[in-house]
Amino acid sequence: MSSIKFDLEIKFGTQYGKEEEEAVLRVLRNNAPTSGDECIRFEKMYADYSGSKHARVVSNGSTALFLSMIGLGVGPGDRVLTTPITWIATAAAPATLGAEVDFVDIDPVTYNIDPAGIEEKLTPNTKAVIPVHLYGQSCEMDEIMALSQKHHFAVVEDAAHAIGAEYKGRKVGTFGATGCFSFHEQKNISTLGEGGIVLTDDDKIFERISLYRSQCTRVHGNSTKYCKLDEEKFPVGKKFWWQDFDDCGYNFRMTDIQAAVGTEQLKKVDHFNQRRIDNAAYLTEALKEVPGLVLPTVRSYNKHVFHLYPVRIDPKEFGMSKEDLIYDLLHKFGIKLGFHYIPLHYSTAFKNRGFKKGQFPHAEKLGEELVTLPINPRQTEEALAYLVKSIKDVRK
Ligand SMILES: Cc1ncc(COP(=O)(O)O)c(C=O)c1O
């Protein structure tokens, strides 16, 4: 029972094994350096896995988004659009750089940003749109990329939930100017609790992201002639070399020990995702007859990797409110549901920026009705059956 309970908490989606243990010890015995060869190896593997030209590891998904904004030169006077149904990091990246953030309402079926709502929110200052591949399902990338070409804004994909997810056979995070991933402990793979990566095909954006990640350090010297990014080895030889800083930047690096774990996790990601997909299929089959539950809709051309399993509750048909369901499942059955997310424009941060209830009706309705069920690759059939039975019993 205790392992069932552990698997029925929304926390800790990730799973480590012997391979990760060995990777930690190997790097530890090598003095556990900051960003070095292990990071470069993980970056190369992630870029190859995704089909991207470049990948840069960073300290977390929030810094992946923040550096993407810096890579595009987003700042005061620019406008950035995103969805109100996301974690605050998505909107905080442009907002903390002084850009104006506005939201576009969601598609009420997939819960992702509705491409049909983007055009009317564009102004000449709109520099970027950040679609979020929510819960592990891709946004409508054909429509979003067509709008980006027509109106000349950049697309930054927030793929924090969507490691390994695909849109029409292509990995998410490879459509926009950049793709941002999180390796936080709850994500589909993790690098010891925190971590992230940015993908891009654009050499200039990659260079800016790499520089600002590491305090804008450039190393000059006779034997190297010009600029080597700090994580590359360079032949100093006997000649003089010196360090300069192009600008004031940040330290958003990942450590080698995290990257070594990431490499092992990435080898397993398709297996983990398949377990999530199978567990989601089990839940969908077992819950489909329960009145008042709206189960996830997966577009035929998407590979949804079920970072989360979203369920809408119709309180009249289901017989209880979302709040009562969350409370009763926890207290009577020991099951912890999530509520991803309360619409961002309800937060103090965005109320203080002038947003009001009523502006994004689909997002607001979702916020009232949505819960996320625990889902992770460890879940046994016994744990899933207990979850389903508890949801059915709680209504009695
Ligand atoms: C949609 C989304 N974007 C960005 C992030 C930020 O990632 P991190 O926690 O690694 O900073 C998260 C984290 O939960 C997220 O859910």
The ligand as an SDF file (V2000), in Angstrom:
LIG
                    3D

 16 16  0  0  0  0  0  0  0  0999 V2000
    5.1060   25.0460  -18.4540 C   0  0  0  0  0  0  0  0  0  0  0  0
    6.3620   25.2840  -17.6690 C   0  0  0  0  0  0  0  0  0  0  0  0
    7.2680   26.1560  -18.1460 N   0  0  0  0  0  0  0  0  0  0  0  0
    8.4160   26.4000  -17.4870 C   0  0  0  0  0  0  0  0  0  0  0  0
    8.7040   25.7780  -16.2880 C   0  0  0  0  0  0  0  0  0  0  0  0
    9.9460   26.1320  -15.5500 C   0  0  0  0  0  0  0  0  0  0  0  0
   10.8070   25.0510  -15.3690 O   0  0  0  0  0  0  0  0  0  0  0  0
   11.7690   24.9610  -14.1020 P   0  0  0  0  0  0  0  0  0  0  0  0
   10.9620   24.5820  -12.9160 O   0  0  0  0  0  0  0  0  0  0  0  0
   12.7670   23.9130  -14.4860 O   0  0  0  0  0  0  0  0  0  0  0  0
   12.4090   26.2950  -13.9290 O   0  0  0  0  0  0  0  0  0  0  0  0
    7.7840   24.8690  -15.7590 C   0  0  0  0  0  0  0  0  0  0  0  0
    8.0680   24.1870  -14.4780 C   0  0  0  0  0  0  0  0  0  0  0  0
    7.2760   23.5740  -13.8650 O   0  0  0  0  0  0  0  0  0  0  0  0
    6.5820   24.6170  -16.4610 C   0  0  0  0  0  0  0  0  0  0  0  0
    5.6760   23.7670  -15.9780 O   0  0  0  0  0  0  0  0  0  0  0  0
  1  2  1  0
  2  3  1  0
  2 15  2  0
  3  4  2  0
  4  5  1  0
  5  6  1  0
  5 12  2  0
  6  7  1  0
  7  8  1  0
  8  9  2  0
  8 10  1  0
  8 11  1  0
 12 13  1  0
 12 15  1  0
 13 14  2  0
 15 16  1  0
M  END
$$$$
